């Protein structure tokens, strides 16, 4: 499960509570909000984390290929 800093966790709990109240007309108590946040982090967290890794890989792959090509160009051929 993704670990959050205490300040991040509190901010997310406030946002989650606010969202449920505004959009779902459902007030969440502290325990309910924490339980829901933990569920979201446990189930959605890994999926979102992995997608971030895939996005980073897709972004870096062309740049890494250029670096490898540049290194190949530096090779010396024996006489």
C-alpha positions in Angstrom: 0.0 0.0 0.0 1.2 3.5 -0.7 2.4 5.3 2.4 1.6 9.0 2.7 3.1 11.7 4.9 0.7 12.7 7.7 0.0 16.1 6.1 -0.8 14.5 2.8 -3.0 12.0 4.4 -5.0 14.6 6.3 -5.4 16.7 3.2 -6.7 13.7 1.2 -9.1 12.8 4.0 -10.5 16.4 3.9 -10.8 16.3 0.2 -12.5 12.9 0.2 -14.9 14.0 2.9 -15.7 17.1 1.0 -16.2 15.2 -2.2 -18.6 12.7 -0.6 -20.6 15.5 1.1 -20.8 17.7 -2.1 -21.2 15.0 -4.8 -22.8 12.1 -3.0 -24.7 14.1 -0.3 -23.1 11.8 2.3 -21.2 13.0 5.3 -18.3 10.9 6.3 -17.0 10.6 9.8 -13.2 10.4 10.5 -13.3 6.6 10.7 -15.3 6.2 7.5 -13.0 8.6 5.6 -9.9 6.8 6.8 -11.4 3.4 5.9 -12.3 4.6 2.4 -9.0 6.2 1.8 -7.1 3.1 2.9 -9.3 1.0 0.5 -8.6 3.4 -2.4 -4.9 3.4 -1.7 -4.8 -0.4 -1.5 -6.8 -1.0 -4.6 -6.2 1.9 -6.9 -2.8 3.0 -5.6 -0.8 0.2 -7.3 -2.6 0.6 -10.6 -2.0 4.3 -10.7 1.6 3.9 -9.5 2.3 1.3 -12.2 0.8 3.6 -14.9 3.1 6.3 -13.7 6.0 4.0 -14.2 4.8 3.0 -17.7 4.4 6.7 -18.6 7.9 7.5 -17.3 9.3 4.6 -19.3 7.6 5.7 -22.5 8.9 9.2 -22.0 12.5 8.1 -21.2 12.9 5.3 -23.7 13.6 7.5 -26.8 16.1 9.6 -24.8 17.9 6.5 -23.5 18.1 5.2 -27.1 19.8 8.5 -28.1 22.3 8.2 -25.2 23.1 4.6 -26.2 23.5 5.7 -29.8 25.8 8.5 -28.7 27.9 6.1 -26.7 28.1 3.7 -29.7 29.4 6.6 -31.8 32.3 7.1 -29.3 33.6 3.6 -29.7 37.1 3.3 -31.1 37.9 0.8 -33.8 41.3 -0.9 -33.4 43.7 -0.2 -36.3 
